[in-house]
Amino acid sequence: MAAAVGLAIAACGGDASPPPPGAPGTPDHPRAVIIAAKDYTYIPASIDLYPGETVTLQVVNGGLITHEVVLGGIGVQNAWEAAESVTTDLPPGQTPSVSVVPEVGGLRFVVRSGERMDVTWTIPPDAPSESGGWFVGCHIPGHWAAGMVVPVRFLGRDGLPLPTTGATP
């Protein structure tokens, strides 16, 4: 039976499996990075990424309210925090549309309560050299201030942490 399964996989054009744990993702085989959003926190407490790898962020919002995922350096986080601050005094309801200039946009998507969203993205190869570090954050007013932010740790091809210029949200 195992031989038949192996032949079936080979007949389909090769190995269809994702990269092994601890290996960087590729465009053909993105690495799954699972993030749970709850009210004012993310799980896990930090995210490991390889510069230049392709990942599929699988985000599940297990909280009672809408959250977002903003992935990028501190400049990206500050841009989204400023853009969304104008919505602070709006009445409750649907999250309004806001934007930042594409050059500082990073990756951003909104996940409603009970929803799962998968987004595939390639991490910039120069990401570890960005001053201030990288983060996953939520900038819906009050969420970042309540601690809805986790640091990104960059890994080398050997799986060991790369030196960074400091990660301070």
Secondary structure, DSSP 8 states (H G I E B T S, - for coil): -HHHHHHHHHHTTS------TTS---SSS-EEEEEEEETTEEESSSEEE-TT-EEEEEEEE-SSS-EEEEEEEHHHHHHHHHHHHTTTTS-SSS-------GGG--EEEEE-TT-EEEEEEE--TTGGGSTT-EEEE--STTTTTTT-EEEEEEB-TTSSB---S----
